[in-house]
């Protein structure tokens, strides 16, 4: 099912690169949500086309989003073969048949450890690469032409012997931006599950005005334990997430395991100081320069200290904002993409 087909062009010498987001989209989205939620998936193929390649974007979905824009590359939605299967085990015969027709020079998968990529490559003779999206292990990773990792630490730990490069996460800085009007003292954004560790914030909700954004298996357990006035809207649009973050004084992220959480740079881009566990966030930000990295038993005292120290608060807010603006705008991916393509081709 093709969302939009651009005017037919005669392409003779261009290498064809197809981007595939391996995580399925099982919900209809509004035009606003498509613009915001899928911005990175659309920017990267667009930047690839601007570098002179024939770029296309393939997505798994049970519905078609009708909105496209003049500078988009061709975007195609494909149905999964069995919607009842777990999200990481989907396949799509329709996508396979289309790839066999397209004969791409390179496939770039967004995400690792999904059946879709293993299944497709087993039946196609083409080069492929991975954009790391959380998991750092995949059956095919040693055969990949390139790994676009989130951090240098991931490369050191998992991809030493594979051509790899740090591929910066990118933000729409017109959406995630500072806001002087504050509604909340503390905000946390993430799925409600054991590793996200929202239980460590329960006591703070009785002392500070708190927003906990997200949903998941532990939602009701946390909902019944926190202060009744805690703002917990479950899943909200990315635009609303940006609004809540920028309307908060600090982000507290007590997760015990992460790769590179997007909420980190979303928070910094809003000028909202970020507190996280030093055992979780490594090699991305710098303690006491643009964030605070602490032990779990220091969370409550650190929140009290930061909210009571105006000089420290303002320094972290300013440094964090500059760090995000200078390193994670959407143009930051262009030189990395050029390096990867020049190496592969």
C-alpha positions as semicolon CSV with decimal commas, in nm:
position;residue;x (nm);y (nm);z (nm)
1;X;0,000;0,000;0,000
2;X;0,176;0,311;-0,122
3;X;0,106;0,630;0,066
4;X;0,234;0,866;-0,198
5;X;0,424;0,821;-0,521
6;X;0,626;1,120;-0,640
7;X;0,654;1,222;-1,002
8;X;0,830;0,953;-1,203
9;X;1,198;1,034;-1,246
10;X;1,464;0,884;-1,464
11;X;1,725;0,760;-1,221
12;X;2,032;0,618;-1,388
13;X;2,341;0,639;-1,172
14;X;2,193;0,694;-0,826
15;X;2,244;0,429;-0,562
16;X;1,913;0,319;-0,414
17;X;1,884;0,320;-0,035
18;X;1,571;0,197;0,141
19;X;1,507;0,273;0,508
20;X;1,294;0,028;0,703
21;X;1,158;0,098;1,049
22;X;1,128;-0,249;1,197
23;X;0,889;-0,150;1,478
24;X;0,528;-0,162;1,348
25;X;0,289;0,132;1,377
26;X;-0,046;-0,012;1,484
27;X;-0,253;0,301;1,518
28;X;-0,392;0,569;1,295
29;X;-0,223;0,902;1,344
30;X;-0,331;1,257;1,279
31;X;-0,139;1,489;1,049
32;X;0,011;1,663;1,351
33;X;0,123;1,332;1,505
34;X;0,276;1,218;1,176
35;X;0,474;1,540;1,147
36;X;0,603;1,513;1,504
37;X;0,624;1,144;1,583
38;X;0,782;1,030;1,260
39;X;1,009;1,330;1,207
40;X;1,333;1,136;1,241
41;X;1,218;0,857;1,011
42;X;1,133;1,118;0,747
43;X;1,431;1,348;0,796
44;X;1,699;1,084;0,748
45;X;1,576;0,953;0,410
46;X;1,521;1,314;0,302
47;X;1,878;1,404;0,395
48;X;1,996;1,095;0,207
49;X;1,816;1,215;-0,105
50;X;1,975;1,557;-0,063
51;X;2,314;1,384;-0,065
52;X;2,234;1,250;-0,413
53;X;2,089;0,905;-0,345
54;X;1,754;0,754;-0,442
55;X;1,599;0,718;-0,096
56;X;1,270;0,558;0,009
57;X;1,105;0,486;0,342
58;X;0,921;0,160;0,420
59;X;0,703;0,130;0,731
60;X;0,497;-0,151;0,884
61;X;0,143;-0,039;0,954
62;X;-0,218;-0,155;0,947
63;X;-0,337;0,182;0,823
64;X;-0,229;0,449;0,580
65;X;-0,143;0,798;0,694
66;X;-0,268;1,032;0,416
67;X;-0,036;1,325;0,483
68;X;0,278;1,390;0,286
69;X;0,485;1,695;0,209
70;X;0,669;1,815;-0,102
71;X;1,013;1,741;0,041
72;X;0,930;1,387;0,158
73;X;1,082;1,091;-0,018
74;X;0,849;0,812;-0,131
75;X;0,684;0,659;0,177
76;X;0,517;0,317;0,163
77;X;0,318;0,137;0,432
78;X;0,308;-0,242;0,436
79;X;0,068;-0,469;0,630
80;X;0,218;-0,733;0,860
81;X;0,148;-1,099;0,790
82;X;0,008;-1,172;1,136
83;X;-0,087;-0,880;1,359
84;X;-0,132;-1,108;1,661
85;X;0,240;-1,185;1,681
86;X;0,476;-1,003;1,918
87;X;0,602;-0,668;1,789
88;X;0,959;-0,792;1,736
89;X;0,856;-1,101;1,535
90;X;0,654;-0,951;1,248
91;X;0,714;-1,023;0,882
92;X;0,555;-0,874;0,570
93;X;0,540;-1,061;0,241
94;X;0,422;-0,743;0,071
95;X;0,741;-0,566;0,181
96;X;0,958;-0,857;0,069
97;X;0,801;-0,863;-0,278
98;X;0,848;-0,488;-0,313
99;X;1,214;-0,513;-0,211
100;X;1,271;-0,788;-0,465
101;X;1,133;-0,552;-0,731
102;X;1,330;-0,250;-0,610
103;X;1,668;-0,428;-0,585
104;X;1,814;-0,169;-0,343
105;X;2,189;-0,116;-0,316
106;X;2,155;-0,075;0,061
107;X;1,887;-0,136;0,323
108;X;1,910;0,054;0,650
109;X;1,710;-0,096;0,934
110;X;1,602;0,133;1,219
111;X;1,626;-0,099;1,521
112;X;1,800;-0,426;1,607
113;X;1,688;-0,769;1,729
114;X;1,374;-0,787;1,512
115;X;1,270;-1,088;1,307
116;X;1,184;-0,868;1,009
117;X;1,544;-0,775;0,928
118;X;1,674;-1,133;0,967
119;X;1,391;-1,270;0,755
120;X;1,430;-1,014;0,476
121;X;1,808;-1,043;0,448
122;X;1,785;-1,423;0,437
123;X;1,595;-1,384;0,108
124;X;1,769;-1,081;-0,042
125;X;2,119;-1,031;-0,178
126;X;2,197;-0,679;-0,070
127;X;2,410;-0,475;0,166
128;X;2,250;-0,362;0,489
129;X;2,318;-0,146;0,793
130;X;2,156;-0,088;1,132
131;X;2,058;0,228;1,314
132;X;2,067;0,123;1,680
133;X;1,734;0,187;1,848
134;X;1,776;0,035;2,194
135;X;1,896;-0,322;2,155
136;X;2,265;-0,353;2,074
137;X;2,265;-0,716;1,963
138;X;2,137;-0,872;1,642
139;X;2,198;-1,205;1,470
140;X;2,310;-1,020;1,159
141;X;2,524;-0,749;1,312
142;X;2,859;-0,908;1,219
143;X;2,747;-0,915;0,855
144;X;2,635;-0,553;0,847
145;X;2,812;-0,301;0,627
146;X;2,779;-0,043;0,904
147;X;2,637;0,011;1,251
148;X;2,506;0,359;1,332
149;X;2,523;0,350;1,712
150;X;2,387;0,583;1,977
151;X;2,708;0,622;2,180
152;X;3,080;0,549;2,164
153;X;3,034;0,320;2,465
154;X;2,801;0,099;2,261
155;X;3,062;0,078;1,988
156;X;3,331;-0,013;2,240
157;X;3,114;-0,277;2,408
158;X;2,935;-0,436;2,111
159;X;3,071;-0,328;1,772
160;X;3,449;-0,314;1,802
161;X;3,507;-0,530;1,496
162;X;3,228;-0,387;1,282
163;X;3,243;-0,059;1,088
164;X;3,058;0,175;1,323
165;X;2,994;0,541;1,388
166;X;2,807;0,743;1,649
167;X;2,481;0,856;1,491
168;X;2,336;1,143;1,696
169;X;1,974;1,139;1,801
170;X;1,797;1,440;1,658
171;X;1,525;1,670;1,782
172;X;1,290;1,923;1,633
173;X;1,424;2,217;1,831
174;X;1,123;2,427;1,733
175;X;0,913;2,185;1,940
176;X;1,142;2,107;2,233
177;X;1,240;2,451;2,359
178;X;1,260;2,642;2,688
179;X;0,950;2,777;2,859
180;X;0,960;3,015;3,153
181;X;0,612;2,919;3,278
182;X;0,648;2,621;3,512
183;X;0,356;2,401;3,617
184;X;0,550;2,110;3,770
185;X;0,854;2,074;3,992
186;X;0,942;1,724;3,870
187;X;0,868;1,541;3,546
188;X;0,943;1,185;3,443
189;X;0,872;1,038;3,099
190;X;0,890;0,667;3,023
191;X;0,704;0,339;3,011
192;X;0,583;0,213;3,348
193;X;0,788;-0,101;3,392
194;X;1,031;-0,236;3,649
195;X;1,352;-0,105;3,489
196;X;1,215;0,250;3,459
197;X;1,201;0,254;3,840
198;X;0,924;0,511;3,893
199;X;0,875;0,366;4,241
200;X;1,182;0,563;4,351
201;X;0,985;0,884;4,286
202;X;0,683;0,799;4,502
203;X;0,800;0,990;4,811
204;X;0,887;1,296;4,605
205;X;0,529;1,321;4,475
206;X;0,416;1,401;4,830
207;X;0,661;1,690;4,847
208;X;0,665;1,833;4,496
209;X;0,418;1,886;4,215
210;X;0,496;1,598;3,981
211;X;0,409;1,481;3,629
212;X;0,462;1,114;3,537
213;X;0,410;1,061;3,164
214;X;0,367;0,718;3,007
215;X;0,189;0,387;3,034
216;X;0,278;0,024;3,093
217;X;0,233;-0,278;3,321
218;X;0,325;-0,092;3,642
219;X;0,103;0,210;3,577
220;X;-0,177;0,121;3,819
221;X;0,068;0,013;4,091
222;X;0,240;0,353;4,076
223;X;-0,089;0,541;4,036
224;X;-0,220;0,404;4,367
225;X;0,106;0,477;4,552
226;X;0,178;0,837;4,448
227;X;0,015;1,153;4,577
228;X;-0,340;1,181;4,438
229;X;-0,261;1,514;4,272
230;X;0,021;1,365;4,063
231;X;-0,041;1,434;3,694
232;X;-0,049;1,098;3,515
233;X;-0,221;1,131;3,173
234;X;-0,086;0,800;3,038
235;X;0,005;0,827;2,668
236;X;-0,010;1,174;2,517
237;X;0,110;1,324;2,189
238;X;0,473;1,416;2,142
239;X;0,369;1,779;2,123
240;X;0,203;1,751;2,464
241;X;0,507;1,569;2,603
242;X;0,722;1,862;2,492
243;X;0,480;2,103;2,656
244;X;0,487;1,916;2,990
245;X;0,867;1,881;2,991
246;X;0,924;2,249;2,915
247;X;0,670;2,339;3,185
248;X;0,864;2,146;3,449
249;X;1,159;2,256;3,659
250;X;1,363;1,932;3,653
251;X;1,355;1,590;3,488
252;X;1,425;1,295;3,718
253;X;1,507;0,976;3,526
254;X;1,575;0,691;3,774
255;X;1,584;0,412;3,514
256;X;1,821;0,128;3,602
257;X;1,891;0,031;3,241
258;X;1,899;0,241;2,923
259;X;2,075;0,287;2,595
260;X;2,046;0,653;2,505
261;X;1,706;0,775;2,625
262;X;1,559;1,035;2,393
263;X;1,399;1,206;2,691
264;X;1,749;1,309;2,802
265;X;1,807;1,543;2,510
266;X;1,439;1,643;2,500
267;X;1,478;1,763;2,858
268;X;1,805;1,946;2,796
269;X;1,667;2,111;2,482
270;X;1,389;2,254;2,699
271;X;1,646;2,392;2,944
272;X;1,520;2,147;3,208
273;X;1,803;2,007;3,424
274;X;1,831;1,628;3,409
275;X;1,896;1,393;3,703
276;X;1,976;1,028;3,631
277;X;2,168;0,732;3,771
278;X;2,541;0,726;3,697
279;X;2,522;0,348;3,654
280;X;2,270;0,393;3,372
281;X;2,371;0,699;3,168
282;X;2,728;0,666;3,048
283;X;2,937;0,862;2,801
284;X;2,663;1,095;2,679
285;X;2,651;1,387;2,920
286;X;2,885;1,517;3,189
287;X;2,804;1,522;3,559
288;X;2,785;1,870;3,711
289;X;2,833;2,029;3,370
290;X;2,507;1,966;3,188
291;X;2,332;1,715;3,418
292;X;2,357;1,540;3,755
293;X;2,448;1,170;3,761
294;X;2,401;1,012;4,101
295;X;2,337;0,691;4,297
296;X;1,978;0,580;4,349
297;X;1,989;0,649;4,724
298;X;2,080;1,011;4,649
299;X;1,771;1,097;4,441
300;X;1,562;1,269;4,709
301;X;1,848;1,477;4,848
302;X;1,967;1,574;4,501
303;X;1,619;1,694;4,402
304;X;1,597;1,901;4,722
305;X;1,943;2,044;4,662
306;X;1,890;2,133;4,296
307;X;1,551;2,295;4,348
308;X;1,699;2,500;4,632
309;X;2,016;2,614;4,457
310;X;1,931;2,881;4,200
311;X;2,288;2,924;4,075
312;X;2,337;2,552;4,013
313;X;1,993;2,525;3,857
314;X;2,056;2,810;3,614
315;X;2,402;2,679;3,520
316;X;2,275;2,328;3,443
317;X;1,977;2,467;3,256
318;X;2,192;2,692;3,036
319;X;2,464;2,432;2,973
320;X;2,214;2,157;2,900
321;X;2,028;2,373;2,651
322;X;2,347;2,471;2,468
323;X;2,462;2,107;2,463
324;X;2,135;1,989;2,307
325;X;2,113;2,276;2,058
326;X;2,472;2,232;1,937
327;X;2,472;1,853;1,908
328;X;2,121;1,721;1,843
329;X;1,955;1,945;1,586
330;X;1,831;1,756;1,281
331;X;2,128;1,872;1,067
332;X;2,369;1,680;1,294
333;X;2,306;1,356;1,105
334;X;2,407;1,482;0,760
335;X;2,789;1,453;0,790
336;X;2,753;1,112;0,954
337;X;2,532;0,983;0,672
338;X;2,783;1,112;0,414
339;X;3,067;0,933;0,593
340;X;2,874;0,605;0,601
341;X;2,771;0,616;0,235
342;X;3,117;0,715;0,117
343;X;3,257;0,416;0,308
344;X;3,002;0,163;0,179
345;X;2,996;0,276;-0,184
